[in-house]
Amino acid sequence: MHSHHSHSGTYVSHATDDLDSIVSKAQSMGFTHFCLTEHMPRLENKFLYPEEIEKNYSIKELDDNFKRYLDHAKRLQEKYNAEGGMKILIGFEVEGIDESHIEYSSKSIIEESPYVNMSVGSVHYVNQIPIDFSAKLWAQARDSTIDKTTRSLYKAYFDLQYKVVLKLKPQVIGHFDLIRLFEPTDEIDETTQKALKDINVESDWPDVWESIVRNIKFINDYGGLFELNSAAIRKGWSSPYPKKDMCDAILRYGNGKFCLSDDSHSIAQVGLNFHKAWEYAKDVLKLDYIYYLDLDENKNTVTRRELILELDKSTFWNQYK
């Protein structure tokens, strides 16, 4: 079993539990591949989160933490990969805040860090305002867009996502439709006079849909994987990210290369709701394969796949019964 997205309290202030314990938990659960993907450092103090401000952090602490993380991850990788039971890949999560952060990811991490095997390409901000921290900030991000509508917020989100994938070509696309997390579904969309919960993005917001399809096609062309991220379930969704309409588009306009992620931020979240993500992949999306990242004999990152029918027989799933 494989997970492509994880965090620890050692290096991320909004996570808990130390990195060693989280990796140990993944091994004990039977993961065969586990990607370490702490957040890249943000570049300005105005992007610090409340829990970081409480610690009197500045961007220097974020940068120092990230450097320590890469060294720590390398030690863990050498230990676990030598043992042969679980393979660790070292990565990071992109902070797709703006072009400066995208450029930093490219020049200062991917090109200069010999340890990095992969990245998770994510967007957590629109117009430099967080969109997944609270409903209040999500609304502020919406109001910062050109016509202050949810439709324009979606468009801005997917256009920024395109900048991330165009420049970085991340191996994994993080929570593709994260922009939906704090969407107030009971509100009316001013552009269609429909309730947001009734919006069909493809037919009602064709400009947004065009951006989504463009992104999917480009990601497909370079071979990126779309994570089925089970964290959405612990945050109240009935499915992982992305929702079915987005998954259907990924299957229609791309090769449907999905991988699994728990986006864990604690020991308790390692593998959390993986069985539900699996049911979604198998029974709702009816996928034939699940893809995953691996290291070949030369320690190069490669993409492999497993048949759903075969992986469904894994003893890994017994712990969820």
Residue, then its C-alpha position, 0 to 999 in steps of 0.5 A: m500500500h502507498s501514500h503520497h502526502s504526509h506531514s508531522g508535528t516535528y516540522v509543521s506547526h498545525a500537525t502533531d506527533d514527531l516524524d519518526s513516530i509517524v513513519s513507524k506507524a506507516q510501517s506497522m500498518g503495512f505501507t510499502h511506499f510512504c512519501l514524506t511531504e512537509h510544506m515548503p517554507r513560505l517567503e514572507n512573514k505575512f503568510l505565517y499562520p496563527e500557530e506559527i505566530e504564537k511560537n514567534y516564528s519568522i520566515k527564517e524559522l520556516d526555512d531552517n525547519f525545512k532544511r532540518y526536515l530534508d536531513h532528517a528525511k534522508r536519515l529515515q530513508e536510508k534506514y527504512n529503504a535498507e531494511g526493505g520493508m517499506k520504501i520512503l520517498i522524500g518530497f515536499e508540498v508546494e505552497g502555490i501562493d504566487e509566482s515567487h513561491i512557485e519559482y522558489s520551489s523550482k530553483s531553491i528546492i527541486e534544482e538544489s536539493p539532491y535528496v528530493n524525489m518528488s513533490v505534491g503540487s498544491v494551491h492553498y491560497v488565492n490572491q495570497i489569501p488562504i482558502d482552506f484555513s477557515a470559512k471567513l478567509w475563504a470568503q475574503a479570498r472570494d471577495s478579492t476576485i475580480d467580481k467577488t463571486t464563487r465562480s471567479l474564485y474557482k477560476a482564479y484557483f485553477d488558473l493558479q494551479y495551472k501556473v504550479v503544474l506548468k512550471l514545476k510538473p509535480q509528480v502528484i497533484g494535491h487535493f485537486d478541488l480543495i477550493r470547494l472545502f469551505e464553499p457555502t453551498d446554501e448561497i446563490d451563485e450570482t452568475t446563474q441564480k442557482a444555489l451553489k450546491d446545484i451548480n454543474v461546473e461543466s454546463d453552468w461555469p464553462d469558463v471555469w470548466e475550460s481551465i479545469v480541462r486545460n489543467i487535466k490535459f497538461i498534467n496527463d501529458y507530463g505524467g502527473l498523478f491525481e491523488l485520491n486524498s482521504a483527508a477530505i473525509r475527516k473534514g466532512w466530505s463523503s468522498p476523498y478529494p477530488k469529488k466525482d465530477m472532477c474525477d470523471a473529467i480526469l478520466r475523460y480528458g486524461n489517462g485517469k492516473f490516480c494515486l492514494s494519499d492520507d495527507s496525515h498530520s498525526i499518527a492517528q491520521v496515518g491511513l485514516n479512511f483509506h478503506k473509504a478512499w479505496e471503496y471510492a476508487k473501486d466502486v464509485l470511479k470503477l478504476d482498473y489501476i491505482y498508480y504509485l511512485d517508486l524508486d528504481e535501482n538507480k534511485n530515480t523516481v518512477t511511476r508504477r501501477e497495480l491492478i485494483l483487483e489484485l490490490d483489493k486482495s491485500t491483507f492491508w485492508n484487514q485492519y479496517k474490518 
